[in-house]
Amino acid sequence: MSTYIQIFIQAGVPIDVLASQIGRLLSIQLEEAGPTDDPRYEYAGENIWLALIGAEDFVNDRDKNFEDYNYYLDIGTTGPKGWQEKDRLRLEFARSAFDKLRAKGSYPLLMVREMQEKLDEYIPPGTQGHLER
């Protein structure tokens, strides 16, 4: 079983600046992936990989307003561990990343599993309604 967790981010900065900020927050080095038509930054660790990607082609789904966000982190696992251990590692890493981004207080966030299940959301104080891109 292979599942992913996404953290959608609404940030008014270029993707390279956001990649640098996320790297510092998570103590990792996001590298520009290339060559691609769309800028993308990636990290691959011993058990976790993630990609920071522009979120342009998503439509809202029930209580998940994907259209409000201009980037997302796609988080997955690597290695030979069983699916339950992979799921635990992925959720643990995603929760830590979400909490660190929320503590920064700069970005509206939405965390989902497989684009279906809403796991958490954070809207900074003073941000209401449709978020500005």
Backbone as JSON, one array per atom type, in Angstrom:
{
  "sequence": "MSTYIQIFIQAGVPIDVLASQIGRLLSIQLEEAGPTDDPRYEYAGENIWLALIGAEDFVNDRDKNFEDYNYYLDIGTTGPKGWQEKDRLRLEFARSAFDKLRAKGSYPLLMVREMQEKLDEYIPPGTQGHLER",
  "N": [[0.85, -1.18, 0.0], [0.69, 2.1, -0.95], [0.76, 5.32, 0.04], [0.4, 8.87, 0.18], [1.1, 11.97, 1.8], [-0.03, 15.27, 1.68], [0.93, 18.63, 2.13], [-0.52, 21.57, 1.75], [0.33, 24.89, 0.89], [-0.01, 28.35, 1.21], [1.78, 30.81, -0.01], [3.34, 33.92, -0.44], [5.76, 34.1, -1.8], [8.54, 33.41, -4.04], [9.15, 30.05, -5.31], [11.79, 29.11, -4.83], [12.62, 30.61, -2.65], [10.76, 29.8, -0.73], [11.44, 27.07, -0.61], [13.99, 27.25, 0.54], [13.32, 28.36, 3.05], [11.67, 26.32, 4.12], [13.52, 24.24, 4.17], [15.33, 25.19, 6.12], [13.6, 25.25, 8.37], [12.99, 22.52, 8.67], [15.42, 21.36, 8.89], [16.72, 20.26, 6.62], [17.97, 19.75, 3.26], [16.61, 21.03, 0.49], [16.71, 20.32, -2.88], [16.89, 21.72, -6.14], [15.01, 20.22, -8.62], [15.52, 18.99, -11.83], [15.81, 18.8, -15.4], [12.71, 20.48, -15.6], [9.44, 21.55, -16.71], [8.03, 22.93, -14.81], [9.06, 24.55, -11.85], [10.56, 22.7, -9.21], [11.33, 21.34, -6.07], [13.26, 19.0, -4.24], [13.74, 16.49, -1.7], [15.46, 13.74, -0.38], [15.65, 11.45, 2.09], [16.8, 8.98, 4.48], [14.5, 7.49, 5.18], [12.37, 9.05, 4.37], [10.94, 10.99, 1.73], [10.44, 14.08, 0.04], [8.7, 16.49, -1.94], [8.56, 19.79, -3.11], [6.2, 21.53, -4.78], [4.61, 23.51, -7.31], [1.2, 24.34, -6.94], [-1.14, 24.16, -9.13], [-3.21, 23.01, -10.64], [-5.43, 22.11, -9.2], [-8.72, 21.52, -7.92], [-11.3, 22.68, -5.75], [-12.62, 20.53, -3.18], [-15.22, 19.44, -1.5], [-14.71, 20.2, 1.81], [-12.15, 20.98, 1.38], [-10.23, 23.4, 0.25], [-8.47, 23.54, -2.19], [-7.81, 25.31, -4.24], [-7.05, 27.63, -3.02], [-4.39, 27.56, -2.45], [-0.95, 27.87, -3.39], [1.3, 26.26, -3.47], [2.53, 22.94, -2.73], [3.65, 20.4, -0.48], [4.63, 17.23, -1.18], [4.67, 14.23, 0.42], [6.37, 11.26, 1.05], [7.44, 7.83, 1.66], [10.43, 5.8, 1.85], [12.34, 2.79, 1.37], [12.51, -0.62, 2.69], [10.57, -1.2, 4.63], [7.51, -2.4, 6.17], [4.08, -1.61, 5.18], [2.61, -0.49, 7.3], [4.54, 0.55, 9.04], [5.74, 2.37, 7.29], [3.57, 4.11, 6.9], [3.3, 5.13, 9.48], [5.82, 6.46, 9.8], [5.65, 8.37, 7.73], [3.37, 9.88, 8.45], [4.22, 10.85, 10.93], [6.46, 12.43, 10.18], [5.17, 14.28, 8.46], [3.36, 15.49, 10.24], [5.13, 16.73, 12.01], [6.42, 18.52, 10.24], [4.2, 20.08, 9.44], [3.47, 21.2, 11.93], [5.77, 22.73, 12.51], [5.74, 24.57, 10.38], [3.28, 25.78, 10.94], [3.88, 26.95, 13.43], [5.6, 28.94, 12.64], [3.78, 30.73, 11.64], [3.26, 32.18, 9.33], [2.04, 31.23, 7.0], [-0.97, 30.13, 5.46], [-2.16, 26.81, 5.78], [-2.86, 23.45, 4.7], [-3.35, 20.15, 5.41], [-3.5, 16.97, 3.98], [-4.42, 13.53, 3.35], [-3.65, 11.63, 0.63], [-5.1, 13.4, -1.0], [-7.72, 13.2, -0.26], [-8.55, 12.81, 2.47], [-8.92, 15.12, 4.96], [-6.53, 16.2, 7.17], [-5.55, 18.24, 8.79], [-5.67, 21.81, 9.31], [-4.58, 25.17, 8.99], [-5.13, 28.52, 9.45], [-3.72, 31.58, 9.48], [-4.14, 34.14, 12.03], [-6.24, 36.87, 11.17], [-6.46, 36.27, 8.52], [-8.95, 35.67, 6.29], [-11.73, 34.1, 4.6], [-11.43, 33.66, 1.04], [-8.15, 32.91, 0.23], [-5.43, 34.99, -0.67], [-3.52, 34.8, -3.64]],
  "CA": [[0.0, 0.0, 0.0], [1.49, 3.31, -1.08], [-0.02, 6.53, 0.19], [1.17, 10.09, 0.34], [0.47, 13.07, 2.53], [0.28, 16.55, 1.09], [0.72, 19.84, 2.91], [-0.7, 22.7, 0.86], [0.88, 26.11, 1.49], [-0.25, 29.59, 0.48], [2.91, 31.68, 0.31], [3.54, 34.99, -1.41], [7.18, 34.17, -2.14], [8.91, 32.45, -5.08], [9.36, 28.68, -4.83], [13.14, 28.92, -4.31], [12.65, 31.21, -1.31], [10.0, 28.89, 0.13], [12.26, 25.86, -0.43], [15.03, 27.58, 1.51], [12.68, 28.53, 4.36], [11.25, 25.0, 4.59], [14.74, 23.52, 4.48], [15.82, 25.64, 7.44], [12.65, 24.82, 9.41], [13.01, 21.06, 8.84], [16.83, 20.94, 8.94], [17.01, 19.43, 5.46], [18.37, 20.51, 2.08], [15.79, 20.8, -0.7], [17.48, 20.57, -4.1], [16.08, 21.95, -7.34], [14.93, 19.08, -9.53], [15.49, 19.53, -13.17], [15.04, 19.96, -15.89], [11.26, 20.29, -15.75], [8.74, 22.77, -17.11], [7.62, 23.62, -13.59], [10.07, 24.43, -10.79], [10.25, 21.67, -8.21], [12.44, 21.09, -5.16], [13.11, 17.67, -3.67], [14.62, 15.99, -0.64], [15.35, 12.29, -0.15], [16.39, 11.01, 3.26], [16.87, 7.53, 4.67], [13.16, 6.9, 5.22], [11.36, 10.01, 3.9], [11.23, 11.9, 0.63], [9.4, 15.08, -0.15], [8.83, 17.38, -3.09], [7.83, 21.05, -3.07], [5.71, 21.68, -6.15], [3.55, 24.51, -7.5], [-0.15, 23.74, -6.95], [-1.89, 24.98, -10.09], [-4.31, 22.34, -11.33], [-6.33, 21.46, -8.25], [-10.02, 22.15, -7.71], [-11.83, 22.46, -4.41], [-13.34, 19.28, -2.98], [-15.93, 19.52, -0.22], [-14.14, 21.16, 2.76], [-10.73, 21.16, 1.06], [-10.16, 24.48, -0.73], [-7.16, 23.44, -2.82], [-7.57, 26.46, -5.1], [-6.51, 28.72, -2.21], [-2.97, 27.31, -2.17], [-0.13, 27.92, -4.59], [2.36, 25.25, -3.39], [2.29, 21.83, -1.81], [4.68, 19.42, -0.18], [4.19, 15.84, -1.35], [5.53, 13.5, 1.36], [6.3, 9.81, 0.92], [8.46, 7.06, 2.37], [11.29, 4.92, 1.08], [12.88, 1.67, 2.14], [11.82, -1.91, 2.65], [9.68, -1.41, 5.77], [6.12, -2.73, 5.87], [3.24, -0.44, 4.94], [2.2, 0.15, 8.55], [5.68, 1.35, 9.5], [5.87, 3.49, 6.36], [2.49, 5.04, 7.19], [3.65, 5.79, 10.74], [6.92, 7.39, 9.54], [5.15, 9.45, 6.86], [2.49, 10.74, 9.24], [5.06, 11.49, 11.95], [7.22, 13.48, 9.53], [4.23, 15.29, 7.97], [2.84, 16.21, 11.41], [6.22, 17.59, 12.48], [6.57, 19.59, 9.25], [3.02, 20.95, 9.55], [3.56, 21.94, 13.2], [6.83, 23.73, 12.39], [5.24, 25.61, 9.5], [2.24, 26.51, 11.68], [4.53, 27.75, 14.47], [6.13, 30.12, 11.96], [2.63, 31.63, 11.62], [3.25, 33.02, 8.12], [1.38, 30.65, 5.85], [-2.11, 29.23, 5.57], [-1.76, 25.43, 5.52], [-3.88, 22.4, 4.65], [-2.71, 18.84, 5.32], [-4.43, 15.94, 3.56], [-3.88, 12.23, 2.96], [-4.1, 11.19, -0.7], [-6.02, 14.4, -1.55], [-9.07, 12.83, 0.12], [-8.84, 12.95, 3.9], [-8.36, 16.32, 5.57], [-5.91, 15.86, 8.45], [-5.39, 19.45, 9.62], [-5.68, 23.06, 8.59], [-4.19, 26.33, 9.78], [-5.3, 29.82, 8.82], [-3.18, 32.57, 10.43], [-5.07, 35.18, 12.45], [-6.35, 37.99, 10.24], [-6.69, 35.76, 7.17], [-10.31, 35.14, 6.24], [-12.28, 33.91, 3.27], [-10.55, 33.15, 0.0], [-6.79, 33.35, 0.43], [-4.82, 35.68, -1.82], [-2.35, 34.17, -4.26]],
  "C": [[0.89, 1.24, 0.0], [0.58, 4.52, -0.97], [0.92, 7.7, 0.4], [0.38, 11.07, 1.19], [0.92, 14.35, 1.86], [0.03, 17.65, 2.11], [0.66, 20.99, 1.9], [-0.33, 23.98, 1.6], [0.49, 27.29, 0.6], [0.85, 30.55, 0.9], [3.11, 32.69, -0.81], [5.01, 35.19, -1.76], [7.47, 33.18, -3.27], [9.26, 31.09, -4.49], [10.76, 28.46, -4.27], [13.28, 29.5, -2.91], [11.92, 30.3, -0.33], [10.78, 27.61, 0.4], [13.36, 26.1, 0.59], [14.46, 27.71, 2.92], [12.28, 27.18, 4.95], [12.47, 24.16, 4.97], [15.3, 23.89, 5.84], [14.91, 25.15, 8.56], [12.78, 23.33, 9.72], [14.42, 20.49, 8.94], [17.16, 19.93, 7.85], [17.45, 20.33, 4.32], [17.49, 20.12, 0.9], [16.6, 21.22, -1.91], [16.54, 20.79, -5.27], [16.17, 20.72, -8.24], [14.88, 19.63, -10.95], [15.9, 18.49, -14.18], [13.56, 19.59, -16.03], [10.65, 21.61, -16.2], [8.35, 23.6, -15.9], [8.7, 23.46, -12.53], [9.6, 23.45, -9.71], [11.51, 21.48, -7.37], [12.18, 19.78, -4.43], [14.12, 17.42, -2.56], [14.39, 14.48, -0.54], [16.26, 11.93, 1.02], [16.38, 9.49, 3.34], [15.5, 6.87, 4.59], [12.08, 7.77, 4.56], [11.86, 10.72, 2.65], [10.12, 12.93, 0.58], [9.73, 15.91, -1.38], [7.98, 18.62, -2.85], [7.49, 21.41, -4.51], [4.68, 22.81, -6.19], [2.21, 23.82, -7.64], [-1.04, 24.57, -7.86], [-3.15, 24.32, -10.62], [-5.29, 21.63, -10.41], [-7.64, 22.23, -8.15], [-10.5, 21.8, -6.3], [-12.65, 21.17, -4.35], [-13.93, 19.3, -1.57], [-15.29, 20.59, 0.68], [-12.65, 21.42, 2.52], [-10.61, 22.17, -0.09], [-8.78, 24.54, -1.37], [-6.82, 24.67, -3.66], [-6.98, 27.64, -4.35], [-4.99, 28.64, -2.05], [-2.15, 27.28, -3.45], [1.06, 26.95, -4.58], [1.86, 24.07, -2.57], [3.54, 20.99, -1.65], [4.04, 18.05, -0.35], [5.17, 15.0, -0.54], [5.29, 12.01, 1.22], [7.42, 9.14, 1.69], [9.24, 6.19, 1.4], [11.7, 3.75, 1.96], [11.97, 0.46, 2.16], [10.83, -2.16, 3.79], [8.27, -1.77, 5.3], [5.27, -1.47, 5.78], [2.81, 0.26, 6.21], [3.32, 1.03, 9.11], [5.89, 2.56, 8.6], [4.8, 4.54, 6.64], [2.79, 5.81, 8.47], [4.75, 6.83, 10.52], [6.46, 8.61, 8.75], [4.29, 10.42, 7.66], [3.27, 11.5, 10.31], [5.85, 12.66, 11.34], [6.3, 14.62, 9.08], [3.69, 16.13, 9.13], [3.9, 17.18, 11.94], [6.42, 18.77, 11.53], [5.43, 20.59, 9.35], [3.12, 21.82, 10.81], [4.64, 23.02, 13.15], [6.41, 24.87, 11.47], [4.15, 26.44, 10.2], [2.85, 27.42, 12.73], [5.15, 29.02, 13.88], [5.04, 31.18, 11.82], [2.49, 32.47, 10.37], [2.34, 32.53, 7.02], [0.1, 29.91, 6.22], [-1.69, 27.84, 5.09], [-2.97, 24.51, 5.49], [-3.15, 21.08, 4.48], [-3.77, 17.78, 5.02], [-3.68, 14.64, 3.28], [-4.52, 11.86, 1.62], [-5.16, 12.11, -1.32], [-7.47, 14.15, -1.13], [-9.42, 13.19, 1.56], [-8.14, 14.18, 4.45], [-7.82, 15.95, 6.95], [-5.79, 17.07, 9.37], [-5.42, 20.67, 8.72], [-5.26, 24.17, 9.53], [-4.36, 27.58, 8.93], [-4.79, 30.85, 9.83], [-4.23, 33.61, 10.81], [-5.06, 36.35, 11.45], [-6.56, 37.57, 8.8], [-8.08, 35.15, 7.15], [-10.73, 34.97, 4.8], [-11.27, 33.34, 2.31], [-9.15, 33.74, 0.19], [-6.26, 33.99, -0.84], [-3.63, 34.91, -2.33], [-1.31, 35.21, -4.55]]
}
